């Protein structure tokens, strides 16, 4: 078994709490709106990451993850300015329900994947990652901003 296969098997066996899965998929949806320019391709890429992420699959399941992601995106699209703030408050409260450090780090890792999906992390995305890291109390290093 190669290194990549071993890593993939380990990630696929990760089990985290429900709060971490819900936080991760909701934060991924919010991240799509971070730079103020939302494209269908960007939403689709984030959705794929959310639904294939082991944290989501092994905590709340892909179907629940898909529904949370879709609901958040559709709600934020209606009124991005106020709805992003509403979801940030929701994420703050949900973050307090995530117990273990490992769960916090796995949740943030999924959002980092969305932020860097296009190959670079733009300043608004980075700023949101900083906020997410702080509210979670995560210990992961963040990618550099463009």
ChimeraX commands (.cxc) that place a marker at each C-alpha (Angstrom):
marker #1 position 0.00,0.00,0.00 radius 0.5
marker #1 position 1.43,3.36,-1.05 radius 0.5
marker #1 position 1.64,6.51,1.00 radius 0.5
marker #1 position -1.32,8.14,-0.78 radius 0.5
marker #1 position -3.53,5.08,-0.36 radius 0.5
marker #1 position -2.64,4.94,3.32 radius 0.5
marker #1 position -3.50,8.62,3.78 radius 0.5
marker #1 position -6.76,8.24,1.86 radius 0.5
marker #1 position -7.76,5.23,3.99 radius 0.5
marker #1 position -6.98,7.17,7.16 radius 0.5
marker #1 position -9.03,10.18,6.05 radius 0.5
marker #1 position -11.95,8.01,5.02 radius 0.5
marker #1 position -11.99,6.41,8.47 radius 0.5
marker #1 position -12.08,9.75,10.33 radius 0.5
marker #1 position -15.13,10.02,12.54 radius 0.5
marker #1 position -16.01,13.40,14.00 radius 0.5
marker #1 position -18.99,14.73,15.88 radius 0.5
marker #1 position -22.16,15.97,14.23 radius 0.5
marker #1 position -21.45,19.60,15.17 radius 0.5
marker #1 position -18.11,19.50,13.34 radius 0.5
marker #1 position -19.72,18.15,10.19 radius 0.5
marker #1 position -22.52,20.69,10.25 radius 0.5
marker #1 position -20.08,23.51,10.97 radius 0.5
marker #1 position -17.74,22.44,8.16 radius 0.5
marker #1 position -20.39,22.20,5.43 radius 0.5
marker #1 position -22.05,25.46,6.48 radius 0.5
marker #1 position -18.71,27.27,6.62 radius 0.5
marker #1 position -17.84,25.90,3.17 radius 0.5
marker #1 position -21.03,27.46,1.81 radius 0.5
marker #1 position -20.24,30.80,3.46 radius 0.5
marker #1 position -16.67,30.69,2.09 radius 0.5
marker #1 position -18.05,30.68,-1.47 radius 0.5
marker #1 position -19.31,34.22,-0.85 radius 0.5
marker #1 position -16.16,35.55,0.84 radius 0.5
marker #1 position -14.78,37.46,-2.13 radius 0.5
marker #1 position -18.14,38.91,-3.16 radius 0.5
marker #1 position -18.01,37.33,-6.62 radius 0.5
marker #1 position -19.91,34.06,-6.75 radius 0.5
marker #1 position -19.92,31.95,-9.88 radius 0.5
marker #1 position -21.84,28.75,-10.52 radius 0.5
marker #1 position -18.58,26.88,-11.11 radius 0.5
marker #1 position -17.25,28.04,-7.74 radius 0.5
marker #1 position -20.40,26.86,-5.97 radius 0.5
marker #1 position -20.25,23.50,-7.73 radius 0.5
marker #1 position -16.57,23.01,-6.83 radius 0.5
marker #1 position -17.29,23.83,-3.18 radius 0.5
marker #1 position -20.27,21.48,-3.18 radius 0.5
marker #1 position -18.14,18.62,-4.50 radius 0.5
marker #1 position -15.53,19.26,-1.81 radius 0.5
marker #1 position -18.23,19.42,0.85 radius 0.5
marker #1 position -19.90,16.20,-0.21 radius 0.5
marker #1 position -16.70,14.18,-0.64 radius 0.5
marker #1 position -15.03,15.50,2.51 radius 0.5
marker #1 position -14.53,12.68,5.03 radius 0.5
marker #1 position -15.55,14.97,7.90 radius 0.5
marker #1 position -18.93,15.51,6.28 radius 0.5
marker #1 position -19.44,11.96,5.02 radius 0.5
marker #1 position -18.51,10.35,8.32 radius 0.5
marker #1 position -20.30,12.74,10.66 radius 0.5
marker #1 position -23.58,13.85,9.08 radius 0.5
marker #1 position -23.56,11.94,5.79 radius 0.5
marker #1 position -23.44,13.23,2.25 radius 0.5
marker #1 position -27.22,13.66,1.93 radius 0.5
marker #1 position -27.48,15.86,5.05 radius 0.5
marker #1 position -24.33,17.71,3.99 radius 0.5
marker #1 position -25.78,18.38,0.56 radius 0.5
marker #1 position -29.01,19.72,2.03 radius 0.5
marker #1 position -27.22,22.02,4.51 radius 0.5
marker #1 position -24.91,23.31,1.78 radius 0.5
marker #1 position -27.76,23.92,-0.65 radius 0.5
marker #1 position -29.92,25.65,1.96 radius 0.5
marker #1 position -27.07,27.94,3.04 radius 0.5
marker #1 position -26.11,28.89,-0.53 radius 0.5
marker #1 position -29.71,29.57,-1.57 radius 0.5
marker #1 position -30.42,31.63,1.55 radius 0.5
marker #1 position -27.23,33.69,1.27 radius 0.5
marker #1 position -27.85,34.34,-2.45 radius 0.5
marker #1 position -31.12,36.11,-1.61 radius 0.5
marker #1 position -29.45,38.82,0.48 radius 0.5
marker #1 position -25.69,38.25,0.80 radius 0.5
marker #1 position -24.94,41.24,3.02 radius 0.5
marker #1 position -27.24,40.35,5.88 radius 0.5
marker #1 position -27.39,36.59,5.42 radius 0.5
marker #1 position -23.62,36.14,5.61 radius 0.5
marker #1 position -23.73,37.89,8.99 radius 0.5
marker #1 position -26.58,35.61,10.08 radius 0.5
marker #1 position -24.62,32.52,9.07 radius 0.5
marker #1 position -21.46,33.80,10.76 radius 0.5
marker #1 position -23.41,34.12,14.02 radius 0.5
marker #1 position -24.77,30.62,13.51 radius 0.5
marker #1 position -21.25,29.30,12.91 radius 0.5
marker #1 position -19.99,31.04,16.07 radius 0.5
marker #1 position -22.66,29.25,18.14 radius 0.5
marker #1 position -22.11,25.90,16.42 radius 0.5
marker #1 position -18.32,26.12,16.92 radius 0.5
marker #1 position -18.87,26.13,20.69 radius 0.5
marker #1 position -20.49,22.68,20.37 radius 0.5
marker #1 position -17.42,21.12,18.77 radius 0.5
marker #1 position -15.60,19.34,21.56 radius 0.5
marker #1 position -12.30,17.87,20.49 radius 0.5
marker #1 position -9.30,19.65,19.00 radius 0.5
marker #1 position -9.17,17.04,16.26 radius 0.5
marker #1 position -12.79,17.79,15.28 radius 0.5
marker #1 position -12.03,21.53,15.19 radius 0.5
marker #1 position -9.00,21.01,12.97 radius 0.5
marker #1 position -10.80,18.62,10.61 radius 0.5
marker #1 position -13.70,21.08,10.27 radius 0.5
marker #1 position -11.34,23.94,9.41 radius 0.5
marker #1 position -9.37,21.76,6.97 radius 0.5
marker #1 position -12.47,21.28,4.83 radius 0.5
marker #1 position -13.02,25.03,4.62 radius 0.5
marker #1 position -9.36,25.58,3.73 radius 0.5
marker #1 position -9.87,23.15,0.84 radius 0.5
marker #1 position -12.75,25.26,-0.47 radius 0.5
marker #1 position -10.83,28.52,-0.07 radius 0.5
marker #1 position -7.84,27.16,-1.97 radius 0.5
marker #1 position -9.79,25.18,-4.59 radius 0.5
marker #1 position -8.91,27.63,-7.36 radius 0.5
marker #1 position -5.21,27.45,-6.53 radius 0.5
marker #1 position -4.95,30.61,-4.45 radius 0.5
marker #1 position -6.45,32.11,-1.35 radius 0.5
marker #1 position -7.55,35.69,-1.90 radius 0.5
marker #1 position -7.42,38.25,0.91 radius 0.5
marker #1 position -11.17,38.13,1.77 radius 0.5
marker #1 position -11.02,34.33,1.89 radius 0.5
marker #1 position -7.93,34.47,4.08 radius 0.5
marker #1 position -9.60,36.95,6.43 radius 0.5
marker #1 position -12.58,34.61,6.77 radius 0.5
marker #1 position -10.26,31.67,7.43 radius 0.5
marker #1 position -8.59,33.68,10.21 radius 0.5
marker #1 position -12.02,34.31,11.75 radius 0.5
marker #1 position -13.00,30.65,11.45 radius 0.5
marker #1 position -9.72,29.49,12.99 radius 0.5
marker #1 position -10.24,31.83,15.94 radius 0.5
marker #1 position -13.87,30.87,16.62 radius 0.5
marker #1 position -13.02,27.19,16.41 radius 0.5
marker #1 position -9.81,27.43,18.39 radius 0.5
marker #1 position -8.20,25.36,15.63 radius 0.5
marker #1 position -4.45,24.89,15.52 radius 0.5
marker #1 position -3.93,24.37,11.77 radius 0.5
marker #1 position -1.68,26.67,9.81 radius 0.5
marker #1 position -3.51,28.73,7.21 radius 0.5
marker #1 position -2.35,29.04,3.60 radius 0.5
marker #1 position -0.88,32.40,2.63 radius 0.5
marker #1 position -3.14,34.97,1.04 radius 0.5
marker #1 position -2.63,36.18,-2.51 radius 0.5
marker link #1:1,2 radius 0.2
marker link #1:2,3 radius 0.2
marker link #1:3,4 radius 0.2
marker link #1:4,5 radius 0.2
marker link #1:5,6 radius 0.2
marker link #1:6,7 radius 0.2
marker link #1:7,8 radius 0.2
marker link #1:8,9 radius 0.2
marker link #1:9,10 radius 0.2
marker link #1:10,11 radius 0.2
marker link #1:11,12 radius 0.2
marker link #1:12,13 radius 0.2
marker link #1:13,14 radius 0.2
marker link #1:14,15 radius 0.2
marker link #1:15,16 radius 0.2
marker link #1:16,17 radius 0.2
marker link #1:17,18 radius 0.2
marker link #1:18,19 radius 0.2
marker link #1:19,20 radius 0.2
marker link #1:20,21 radius 0.2
marker link #1:21,22 radius 0.2
marker link #1:22,23 radius 0.2
marker link #1:23,24 radius 0.2
marker link #1:24,25 radius 0.2
marker link #1:25,26 radius 0.2
marker link #1:26,27 radius 0.2
marker link #1:27,28 radius 0.2
marker link #1:28,29 radius 0.2
marker link #1:29,30 radius 0.2
marker link #1:30,31 radius 0.2
marker link #1:31,32 radius 0.2
marker link #1:32,33 radius 0.2
marker link #1:33,34 radius 0.2
marker link #1:34,35 radius 0.2
marker link #1:35,36 radius 0.2
marker link #1:36,37 radius 0.2
marker link #1:37,38 radius 0.2
marker link #1:38,39 radius 0.2
marker link #1:39,40 radius 0.2
marker link #1:40,41 radius 0.2
marker link #1:41,42 radius 0.2
marker link #1:42,43 radius 0.2
marker link #1:43,44 radius 0.2
marker link #1:44,45 radius 0.2
marker link #1:45,46 radius 0.2
marker link #1:46,47 radius 0.2
marker link #1:47,48 radius 0.2
marker link #1:48,49 radius 0.2
marker link #1:49,50 radius 0.2
marker link #1:50,51 radius 0.2
marker link #1:51,52 radius 0.2
marker link #1:52,53 radius 0.2
marker link #1:53,54 radius 0.2
marker link #1:54,55 radius 0.2
marker link #1:55,56 radius 0.2
marker link #1:56,57 radius 0.2
marker link #1:57,58 radius 0.2
marker link #1:58,59 radius 0.2
marker link #1:59,60 radius 0.2
marker link #1:60,61 radius 0.2
marker link #1:61,62 radius 0.2
marker link #1:62,63 radius 0.2
marker link #1:63,64 radius 0.2
marker link #1:64,65 radius 0.2
marker link #1:65,66 radius 0.2
marker link #1:66,67 radius 0.2
marker link #1:67,68 radius 0.2
marker link #1:68,69 radius 0.2
marker link #1:69,70 radius 0.2
marker link #1:70,71 radius 0.2
marker link #1:71,72 radius 0.2
marker link #1:72,73 radius 0.2
marker link #1:73,74 radius 0.2
marker link #1:74,75 radius 0.2
marker link #1:75,76 radius 0.2
marker link #1:76,77 radius 0.2
marker link #1:77,78 radius 0.2
marker link #1:78,79 radius 0.2
marker link #1:79,80 radius 0.2
marker link #1:80,81 radius 0.2
marker link #1:81,82 radius 0.2
marker link #1:82,83 radius 0.2
marker link #1:83,84 radius 0.2
marker link #1:84,85 radius 0.2
marker link #1:85,86 radius 0.2
marker link #1:86,87 radius 0.2
marker link #1:87,88 radius 0.2
marker link #1:88,89 radius 0.2
marker link #1:89,90 radius 0.2
marker link #1:90,91 radius 0.2
marker link #1:91,92 radius 0.2
marker link #1:92,93 radius 0.2
marker link #1:93,94 radius 0.2
marker link #1:94,95 radius 0.2
marker link #1:95,96 radius 0.2
marker link #1:96,97 radius 0.2
marker link #1:97,98 radius 0.2
marker link #1:98,99 radius 0.2
marker link #1:99,100 radius 0.2
marker link #1:100,101 radius 0.2
marker link #1:101,102 radius 0.2
marker link #1:102,103 radius 0.2
marker link #1:103,104 radius 0.2
marker link #1:104,105 radius 0.2
marker link #1:105,106 radius 0.2
marker link #1:106,107 radius 0.2
marker link #1:107,108 radius 0.2
marker link #1:108,109 radius 0.2
marker link #1:109,110 radius 0.2
marker link #1:110,111 radius 0.2
marker link #1:111,112 radius 0.2
marker link #1:112,113 radius 0.2
marker link #1:113,114 radius 0.2
marker link #1:114,115 radius 0.2
marker link #1:115,116 radius 0.2
marker link #1:116,117 radius 0.2
marker link #1:117,118 radius 0.2
marker link #1:118,119 radius 0.2
marker link #1:119,120 radius 0.2
marker link #1:120,121 radius 0.2
marker link #1:121,122 radius 0.2
marker link #1:122,123 radius 0.2
marker link #1:123,124 radius 0.2
marker link #1:124,125 radius 0.2
marker link #1:125,126 radius 0.2
marker link #1:126,127 radius 0.2
marker link #1:127,128 radius 0.2
marker link #1:128,129 radius 0.2
marker link #1:129,130 radius 0.2
marker link #1:130,131 radius 0.2
marker link #1:131,132 radius 0.2
marker link #1:132,133 radius 0.2
marker link #1:133,134 radius 0.2
marker link #1:134,135 radius 0.2
marker link #1:135,136 radius 0.2
marker link #1:136,137 radius 0.2
marker link #1:137,138 radius 0.2
marker link #1:138,139 radius 0.2
marker link #1:139,140 radius 0.2
marker link #1:140,141 radius 0.2
marker link #1:141,142 radius 0.2
marker link #1:142,143 radius 0.2
marker link #1:143,144 radius 0.2
marker link #1:144,145 radius 0.2
marker link #1:145,146 radius 0.2
view
